[in-house]
Amino acid sequence: IDTNIAKRDKHLQSADFFDAASFPTMTFESKKITDAGNGLYNIMGVLNIKGENYDTTLPLTLAGVKEHPAKKGTDVAGFNGNITIDRLAHKVGNGKFHEMGVVGKDVYIFFSIEVLSNK
C-alpha cells in the first residue's frame, strides 16, 4: 500500500483494514476465460482477501500483441482491466470510518496483465 502518506499507509495495513501482518497477500485464481468479443474477455475466478474467497469476474481488454523484445520467437499480449469492489463486503474494515464519512466503501482496482506465448 502506497498512498504517499506514511501514517495512512500504516493505518491501512493495520487490523482496522487489511491486517497485513496476518494476511500479507491477496490472490486471484482464474478458473475460466470467456471471449466477450471486440477484444474484451471475462476472467472468472476466486479472489482471496484476508483468508476469505469470493467468486469474481475480472473484465479485461486486449491492449495489443507483439513480439517480446527480449525473447525471440515469443509473443507478448497485454491486457488491462478494472473493477470496483465494496471493501465492507470483503471484510476490509468494519464500517466505522465509512459511517463517519472519512473513508468510502468502494475501492477501485486497476490491473494490467502480460501473457507470453511461443510462436
N, C-alpha and C positions, 0 to 999 in steps of 0.2 A: 504494500500500500504506500503510495507516494502522492500526497495531496499538496505537497510543497509547504506544509505546516507540520513540523515535527511533533508538536503536542497533540494535534488532531490525529496524525498517523498512529501515535502510541495508543490513543483512546480507541480508535477503530480496531486495532489489533487486540484490545483487551476483551475480557469476558462480556463487557457491555454490548459488543458487536460480534466480531469474527472469532474471538477466542483462539487467536493464532498459536498460543502456547500448546493448546490441546489439539487443535486442528490446523496444522501448518499448510495444508494444501486443499484445494478444491479440484475436482476432476470432472471430466465429461467423457463417457464411454459411448461411442456410437454403436448403434445396433442395425440401422437400416438407412440407406440413402435413396431418395427418390428424385427423379428429374421432373421439375415443375415447368420446364420449357423456358425458352429465351434466356438461357444462361443462369437460371435460378434452380437451386437444389435445396431440398429439405433433409437435414441430418437428424434422424430420430435417435434418441439415446437416453442415457441416465446421467443426470447432473448430481454430483455428490457435494453437499455443503454441510460442514460441521457434522459429518457422520450420517447424514440423512440423504436418502436417494429420492430424486424427483424425475419423473418422466418428462423430457423436454425435447422440443424440436428447435433446432438452430437453422434459420434460413440463411443460405449462402448465395452469393452472386459471384459468378466466374469473372475475375478481373483480367485474365489472359493466360496464354500458354506460350512458352518459348523454350529454346534450348538452354539448358542450365549453363551459365557462363564458366563454371569450374569443373563440370563433369561432362565431358564429350560423350555424345550418344545418349544423353539423358534429358528428358523434357521436365520442365517445372511448370506447374499450374498454380496460379494464385487465386484465392477466394477470400471474400470479405463478407462480414455479416454483423448484425447487431440484434439484440433483444433487450427488452425491459422487463425486469422481474420485481415483484413485490418482496422486499427484503424481509418483511414481517412474516409472510407466508413461508419463507425459507429459514425462519428462526434466527435471523441476523438482527439482534436487538429485541427488546421486549415491548417497544412502542412508546415508552415514556418520553423519549426525545421527540418522537413524532407528534404526540399529544401536546407537547409544549410548543410545537411549531418551530423547533430547532433543526430537525433532520427529517427530510422526506422519507417516504417508504419505498418509492420507486427508484430502482438502480438501473442505469443504462450501461449495457456491456457491449463493447465493440471487440470483435475478434478478427484476426487475419490468419489464414492458413496457407501453407505451401505444400504441394504434393509432388513427389518425384515419380517418374516412370521411365523405364528403359524403352528405347525405340525398337 
